[in-house]
């Protein structure tokens, strides 16, 4: 069994930067994402693209 200091559920707009900051602080970090990294808004178009 693997052990982590932090597990982040969702790799959306906040999850990925949070995981990076925690890893840079020396924490063993994992991200759990059901679909694609970036989150629903970026991938499926909630964030305005024009």
N, C-alpha and C positions, 0 to 999 in steps of 0.2 A: 504494500500500500504506500502511495506517495503522500508526503506531508507538505503543506503549504502554509505560509504565514498569512496569505490573503488569497481569496478566490473571488473573482469579479464575474458576475453573471451579466452578460450582454456586452458586446464589443461595439457599442454605438458611439455617439459623439463624446460621451463622458468616460465610457469604460476603458477605451484604449489609452487615452492620456493618463488616466488614473493608474492603470497597470504599469505604464512606463515609469511614472514617478515613484511608485512603490518599489519597483525593481531597482531603480537607481539608488533608492535608500537602503538597498541591501536585503529587501524582503523577497522570499521565494514566492512568486506570484503566478497564478493561473487565470486564464480567461475561458469562460464557457460561453459559446455562441451557437445558437441553433441554426442560423443561416449564414449570411456573409458578413465579414468584418466591415464595419461602417454604419450599420444600423439601418432600420427601415426608412428613415427620412432621407438619408443620402442615397441609398440603393434604389428605392422605389419612387423618389421624387417629391417628398414633402418639402424639402429645402428648395427655395426658388433657384432655378438654374439659368435664368435670363436676366 
